[in-house]
Amino acid sequence: MKRELSVPGIAYGGDYNPEQWPEEVWAEDMRLMREAGVTMVSVGIFSWALLEPAEGEYDFTLLDRVLDLLHENGIAADLATPTAAPPAWFFKAHPEALPVDKDGRGLSYGSRQTFCPSSPAYRRAALRITAELARRYAGHPAVSMWHVHNEYGCHNAACYCDTSAEAFRGWLRARYGDLSALNDAWGTTFWSQWYYDWDEILPPRATGAVPNPTHQLDWHRFCSDELLSLYVAERDVLAQAAPDIPATTNFMVMYNFDALDYWRWAPKLDIVSNDHYLQSADPESQIDIALSGDLVRSLAGGPWLLMEHSTGAVNWQPVNRAKSPGELRRNALAHVARGADGIAYFQWRAAKAGAEQWHSAMLPHAGTDSQIWRDVVRLGADLGALAEVRGSVGTAEVAVVWDWNARWAMELPSQPSGELRFQDLVRAWYEPLWRSGVAVDFVRPDADLSGYRVVLAPSLYLVDDEGAANLASFASGGGTLAVGFHSGAVDENCHVRLGGYPGAFRETLGVRSDELFPLLPGESVGLSGGGTGALWSERVRLAGAEAVESYTSGPLAGVPAVTRNSYGAGVTWYLATQPDPATLAGLLDRIRAEAGVEPVRTTPQGVEAALRRGTDADYLFLINHTDRPAEVPAEGTELLTGKQVLGSVIVPAGEIAVVREPRGD
C-alpha cells in the first residue's frame, strides 16, 4: 500500500537551503514564503557535511531550528537524506569509494555524486546518516515526506572500478545462473569472447574496437539496478522509523537523461516525482514539457509531483537565457495539466556562491522587485485556485510504447545508422498528437492495453517475445497498432531476429523486408503522397498488407514505404521511413480517426489542450502559446478567474484557462 502526501491541494514550493544564508534571513524567508503561497519545501538535500561533521558525530542544531520554523509558519517539509553529496572526510577515510570512469581515470571529490554506487563504504555511511535522520525526525510535525537522495545517476550513473566489476559479476550470476547461459545470451563465440570464469568478466571499459552489444546492454541494466538498490535500502530504513510518511526520489524524465529504467523504479516509490528542465536550443520546449509530463504520469499510474524546474535560466547549458514573459506560469501549469499535484523549483532563494550561483530561483538575486517574484506570487495564487484538481487523472485512448531497454540497445555503436535517437523518434510521433489535442499515455511493451484504442510504437528496436505477443494480441483483439521502422529487430539479448525485418512484427504487420537502406544526414526520399521520408528506407515486400505510401525516388522507387494491414479484428500499420512532419501528422490523424479517437478539445493552432478527469467533473486546461487571443468551446467555471463559461472561453495571448466542466455520468 503506497503512502500519500498529507499536504492539501496542489503542493507549492522548492528546494530550501537555509544553511547557505545567515540565520537573520530565515524570518524573511518565512514571510515571503507565506506571501507566495508556498506550502512545502525540500530541506537538507546537500547538508551531509553540516549534519555529520566527522564520522559518527552529528549536529542537528541547524536542521532542528529550520524544521521548527517551517512548522510554526504552516509549511510542510520534504526532508531529504543528504546522501547525494558525501563530505570530504568520508573520501579521505575511504578513497576507494571514489568513482572510476570508462578510461580508468579515478575522479576526485569536490562536487556532488562523486561516489561509486557499488561501494560498501558509501552504502554503510549513507544508511547510517539516514537512520540518524529517521530516528530524530520521524515524529516531527513538519515532516510530510522523505526525499531520498537527489537525482540518482545524474553524475555517477556508471562506475568502472574493480568494486563495480565485482558487483556486476554478482548481478550477472543472479540473472543467468551459470556461465553457459551468459555466453549464449552474449553471443561470445563472436570475436573469441567466450568466458570460462566469472572473474574474467569486466565492465565494458574502453577497448580497441566495438564492445559486445549484449555486454553493454546488461551493463546499462546493472547500473540502473545498482542505484535502485541504494534507493530501496534508504527507503526501508525510513519506513521502519516512520511507517506513515511517504518516500520519493526525484526522477529526471527529460530529453538529456536516459541512465535509469524508470519502469523498474516507479513501483518502489510511494509518490513519483520528477525534475524537468528545458533545452535552450528547443524552439518549442512546451512539447517536451507535455511529453515528459505524460510519461511521468504514466510511470506513476496517476498524479505525481514536479520536484524541480526553473523559474528562469539554468546554469549548465552553453547559453543560459531567462524565460520569456508568461513562460514561467505556462510551464508550471502545463505540468499540472499533465497530472502534477505539486509544483516546486530549484531553488527558493538564488545562491550567491557555489556552482549554481547563476541558476534562477523563486526569490532571485534582484529580490522581490523583480518579474520572477511577481510571477511566483501569481502562480501561488493560481495553484490555490486549482486545489480541487488534485487527484484527478488522465483520459487517454492512445498509448505510446516507451522502453528504456529498447532505447539503450538502439543507441549502441555499430547500428545500420548512427543517426537514430530514440527520444527524437518518439517525439516526432508525439508532436502531431499534442498539436491535435489528443490525450496520450506511455506504456511498457508488456502493459495492459485493454483501455486503449490505438497503440503506437515509434521506436521499439528491442522487444522480448512477451512484449511482441502483447502488442500483437492487442491488434488481433480489435485495436489499432502502428509501428515505426527498425522495430522488433532484436530480442532481449540483442540477438537479431532472423527471417527478415521487422523481426518480431513481420506477421502482425503483414510485411517482410530483406534489406535496409538507411539514409545519409540531409538525404531524403520522395513519397507517393507528395511528401518525403528521412533517416531510413528499406526494401519492403507485402505479405498481406496493402501499400498506403511508396517511395518515389532512390533505389527503392515503387517499393512500399507505409503499409496498412487487417490483423484479426484489428488493424496494423508500418512506417518504413520517417515521413516529413506534415505527412506524419496526416497519417497519425488518419490512424486515430479510423479508430474513433477524438481530441480532448478542438483548439486553434498553438493552443494546447489537456484534460484531467475528477470524480464528478472534467478539468480542461487550455494553454495559449501564441501572441493572439483564442476562443475554445467550453462550458462550466473558469477556476483561475471564477467566471462562468457559457459555450466558449477566451484565452488571452500567452495565458492559461482551466475550466471545470461538470460531468453527468
ZISULNOR-V540933 format. One record per pair of residues at least 4 apart in sequence whose ideal C-beta (glycine too) atoms are under 7 Angstrom apart, sorted by the first residue. I is the first residue (numbers start at 1). GAP is how many residues later the second one is. Records with the same first field share a line. If there is no record, write none. Layout:
I=GAP, GAP
This chain:
2=268
3=241, 242, 243, 267
4=242
5=6, 139, 140, 241, 266
6=138
7=4, 32, 33, 69, 137
8=379
9=375, 378, 381
10=326, 331, 332, 333, 373, 376, 377, 379, 380
11=28, 29, 294, 330, 331
12=25, 26, 27, 331, 368, 371
13=25, 26, 27, 28, 331
14=27, 330, 331, 332, 333, 334, 348
15=27, 30, 331, 332, 333
16=25, 26, 27, 332
17=330
18=8, 11, 48
19=28, 31, 43
20=331
21=4, 328
25=4
26=4, 43
27=4
28=4
29=4, 319, 320
30=4, 39, 43
31=4
32=4, 331
33=5, 40, 42
34=39
35=342
36=326, 340, 341, 344
37=343, 344, 346, 347
38=37, 342
39=36, 37
40=35, 36, 38, 104
41=29, 34, 36, 37, 307
42=36, 38, 105, 302
43=23, 34, 36, 37
44=19, 35, 36, 38
45=35, 37, 39, 102, 105
46=36, 38, 39, 66
47=4, 16, 35
48=4, 34, 35, 37, 38, 39, 81
49=4, 38
50=9, 12
51=7, 8, 9, 12, 31, 78
52=5, 6, 35, 77
53=4, 6
54=35
55=34, 38
58=74
60=4, 76
61=4
62=4
63=4
64=4
65=4
66=4
67=4, 10, 70, 73, 75
68=4
69=4
70=5, 7, 72
71=70, 71
76=66, 68
77=65, 66, 67
78=66, 67, 69
79=58, 64, 67, 68
80=67, 70
81=48, 49, 52, 67, 68, 153
82=47
83=43, 46, 47, 66, 151
84=28, 29, 65, 66, 67
85=27
86=4, 5, 29, 36, 39
88=4, 21
89=4
90=4, 35
91=4, 6, 7, 18
94=27
96=25, 67
97=18, 19, 22, 24, 25
98=8, 9, 10, 11, 16, 18
99=8, 15, 16, 17, 57, 60, 62
100=4, 5, 6, 59, 60, 61
101=4, 6, 59
102=58, 103, 104
103=103
104=101
107=7
108=6
109=5
111=244
112=43
113=41, 42, 43
114=42
115=4, 7, 41
116=6, 43, 45, 47, 48
117=39, 42, 109, 110, 113
118=41, 45, 46, 49, 108
119=4, 44
120=4
121=4
122=4
123=4, 107, 110
124=4
125=4
126=4, 104, 108
127=4, 106, 107, 110
128=4
129=4
130=4, 104, 107, 108
131=4, 106
132=4
133=4
134=4, 103, 104, 107, 108
135=106
137=6
138=103, 104
143=102
145=100, 101, 103, 126
146=92, 99, 101
147=101
148=83, 86, 87, 99, 100, 101
149=82, 85, 100
150=100
151=99, 101, 124
152=75, 79, 97, 108
153=4, 74, 106, 107
154=98
157=66, 102
158=65
159=5
160=4, 43, 45
162=4
163=4
164=4, 39
165=4, 37, 38
166=4
167=4, 59
168=4, 35, 51, 54
169=4, 29, 32
170=4
171=4, 51, 54
172=4, 10, 29, 46
173=25
176=5, 6, 9
177=4
179=4, 16, 19
180=4
181=4
182=4, 13
183=5, 11, 12
185=29, 308
186=26, 28, 29
187=27, 308
188=5, 6, 7
189=5
193=19
195=5, 6
196=4
203=16
204=7, 11, 12, 15
207=4
210=203, 204
211=4, 5
212=4
213=4, 199, 281
214=4, 279, 280
215=4
216=4, 196
217=4, 191, 192, 277
218=4
219=4
220=4, 188
221=4
222=4
223=4, 36
224=4, 35, 36, 37, 40
225=4
227=4, 33
228=4, 36, 37, 40
229=4
230=4
231=4, 18, 37
232=4, 36
233=4
234=4
235=4, 12
236=4
237=4
238=4, 9
239=4, 8
246=24, 25
247=22, 23
248=21, 22, 23, 25, 57
249=20, 24
250=23, 24, 25, 57, 58
251=11, 21, 22, 23, 24, 45
252=5, 23
253=9, 21, 23, 39, 42, 43
254=22, 23, 38
255=24, 33, 168
258=146, 149
260=5
261=4, 143
262=4, 37
263=36, 141, 181
265=4
266=6, 33, 34
271=34
272=24, 27, 28, 32
273=31, 32, 34
274=18, 22, 30, 32, 33
275=32, 33
276=13, 16, 30, 33
277=32, 33, 37
278=4, 7, 10
279=6, 9
280=37, 39, 40, 41
282=6
285=4
286=4, 48, 322, 339
287=4, 140, 144, 147
288=4
289=4, 42, 45, 46
290=4, 44, 48, 144, 318
291=4, 136, 139
292=4
293=4, 41, 42, 45, 46, 47
294=4, 44, 146, 147, 148
295=4, 107, 147
296=4, 8
297=5, 7, 41, 42, 97
298=143, 144, 145
300=4
302=37, 91
303=36, 38, 88
304=35, 36, 37
305=35, 36, 37
306=29, 34, 36, 37, 38
307=37
308=36, 37, 38
309=22, 36
310=4, 35, 36, 49, 50
311=17, 34, 49, 50, 51, 61, 65
312=10, 11, 48, 60
313=7, 8, 9, 47
314=6, 45
315=5, 41, 43, 44
320=38
323=4, 5
325=329
326=4, 328, 329
327=4
328=4, 44, 47, 51
329=4, 46, 49, 50, 53, 327
330=4, 293, 326
332=4, 11, 47
333=4, 49, 288, 290, 323
334=4, 274, 289
335=5, 8
336=4, 7, 50, 53
337=273, 284, 286
338=272
339=55, 273
341=49, 50
343=40
345=16, 17
346=13
347=14
348=13, 14, 15
349=12, 14
350=10, 11, 13, 14, 15
351=5, 6
352=5
353=4
360=4, 12
362=14
363=4, 10
364=6, 8, 9
366=4
368=5
371=4
372=4
373=4
374=4
375=4
376=4
377=4
378=4
379=4
380=4
381=4
382=4, 258
385=254, 255
386=253, 272
389=223, 230
392=220, 221, 222, 227
393=219, 220
394=45, 47, 218
395=44, 205, 216, 218
396=43, 44, 45
397=42, 55, 56, 57, 200
398=35, 40, 41, 42, 54, 56, 58, 194, 199
399=42, 43, 44, 50, 53, 56
400=26, 29, 30, 40, 42, 56, 58
401=42, 44, 54, 55, 56, 59
402=24, 40
403=4, 41, 42, 57
404=4
405=4, 57
406=4, 16, 53, 54, 55, 56, 57
407=4, 15
409=52, 53, 81, 85
410=5, 10, 12, 49, 51
411=10, 11
415=5
416=100, 102
417=101, 118, 119
419=102, 116
420=5, 66, 115
421=4
422=4, 37
423=4
424=4
425=33, 34, 59
426=4, 32, 33
427=4
428=30, 150, 156
429=27, 29, 159
430=4, 10
431=4
432=4, 152, 153, 156
433=5, 7, 155
436=153, 163
437=162, 163, 164, 165, 166, 172
438=154, 159, 161
439=161, 172
443=4, 6
445=15, 18, 22, 25, 26
446=20, 21, 24
449=6, 21, 25, 30
452=27
453=26, 27, 142, 143, 144
454=26, 137, 138, 141, 143
455=16, 19, 24, 26
456=26
457=14, 26, 27, 30
458=26
459=25, 28
460=23, 27, 28
461=25, 26, 28, 29
462=28, 30, 32
463=4, 5, 25, 41
464=27, 28
465=4
466=4
467=4
468=4, 20, 36, 37
469=4
470=4
471=4, 10
472=4, 36
473=4
474=5, 7
475=4, 6, 33, 92, 93, 95, 97
476=91, 92, 93, 94
477=91, 92, 93
478=91, 92
479=91
480=90, 91, 111, 114, 115
481=89, 91
482=91, 93, 109
483=4, 19, 22, 26, 90, 91
484=91
485=51, 53, 90, 91, 92
486=50
487=15, 18
488=9, 14, 15, 16, 17
489=7, 8, 12, 13, 14
490=4, 5, 6, 7
491=4, 6
497=6, 7
500=6, 12, 13, 14
501=12, 15, 37
502=4, 7, 11, 72
505=4
506=5, 6
508=59, 64
509=36, 54, 56, 63, 65
510=32, 33, 34, 35, 53, 55, 57, 62
511=29, 30, 31, 32, 34, 52, 63
512=29, 31
513=25, 26, 27, 28
514=25
515=23, 24
516=22
517=20, 21, 38, 39
518=18
519=4, 5, 6, 15, 16, 17, 18
524=8, 9, 10
525=7, 8, 12, 26, 28, 29, 52
526=6, 25, 26, 27
527=4, 5, 6, 22, 24, 25, 34, 52, 56
528=21, 22, 24
529=20, 54
531=48, 49, 51, 52
532=48
533=4, 28, 44, 45, 46
534=44
535=43
536=41, 42
537=14, 17, 19, 39, 40
538=38
539=17, 20
540=19, 20, 23, 36
542=5, 18, 21
544=21
545=18, 19, 20, 29
546=17, 18
547=13, 16
548=14, 15, 16
549=12, 13
550=8, 9, 10, 11
551=5, 6, 7, 8, 10
552=5
553=4
561=15, 16
562=13, 14, 25
563=10, 11
564=7, 9
565=6, 7
566=5
567=4, 5
573=18
575=4
579=4, 5, 8
580=4
581=4
582=4
583=4
584=4
585=4
586=4
587=4
588=4
589=4
590=4
591=4
592=5
599=10
600=9, 10, 11
601=8, 19, 31, 32
603=4, 6, 19, 27, 29
604=26
606=19, 20
607=15, 16, 17, 19, 23, 25, 44
608=15, 17
609=11, 13
610=11
611=7, 8, 9
612=7
613=5
614=4, 5
616=46, 47
617=43, 44, 45, 46
618=43, 45
619=39, 41
620=14, 39, 41
621=37
622=10, 27, 29, 34, 35
623=33
624=6, 27, 28, 29, 30, 31
626=4, 27
627=26, 27
628=25
629=21, 22, 23, 24
630=21
631=17, 19
632=16, 17, 19
633=14, 15
634=11, 14, 15, 25, 27
635=10, 11, 12, 26
636=9, 23, 24, 25, 26
637=7, 8, 22, 23
638=5, 7, 11, 19, 20, 21
639=19, 21
640=16, 17, 18
645=4, 14
649=8, 10
651=4, 6
